[in-house]
Amino acid sequence: MSDLNRGIMKFKGADSPKAIAFSAVLVLGSIALLVWWALQSAYIGS
């Protein structure tokens, strides 16, 4: 068992490259969306 299979993601294949890539895209996409929304709210809305 690798170290990546011990935390929150306790399912078989949690440390596969496909699952890691999907998680990274999800997290980075969410951050980008929040930054975009914050900029829109701060500069366009006022």
N, C-alpha and C positions, 0 to 999 in steps of 0.2 A: 504494500500500500504506500503510495507516495504521500508527501506532506500536503499536497493540494486536495486530497480526498478526505481530510479530517475535519475541516471547519464547517461552515454553513452548508456547503454543497456535498452532502453525504449521499451521493448516489453513484452508481457504477458509470464510469466514463466521465466523471466530473473533471478529471485532469486531462481529457483529450484535447488536442489542439483546436478541434472544431468548437467545443464548449467554451474554451478560453477565448477564442476569437469572437464568438457570439456575445459573451459577457463583456468583453472589451468594447465592442461596437455599441452595445446597449448603454454602457456607462458613459462612454465618451459622447455618444449621441445625445444623451440626456443632459450632460453638462453643456454641450454646444447649444441645445435648445433653450436652456435656462439663461445662458449668456445672451443669446439673441433676443429672448423675451425681455430681459432686463434692459438691454440697450434700446429696444423699441419703446418700452414703457418710460424710460428716462428722457429720451430725446425727441421722439415723435409725438408722444402724448402731451407734452407740456408746451 
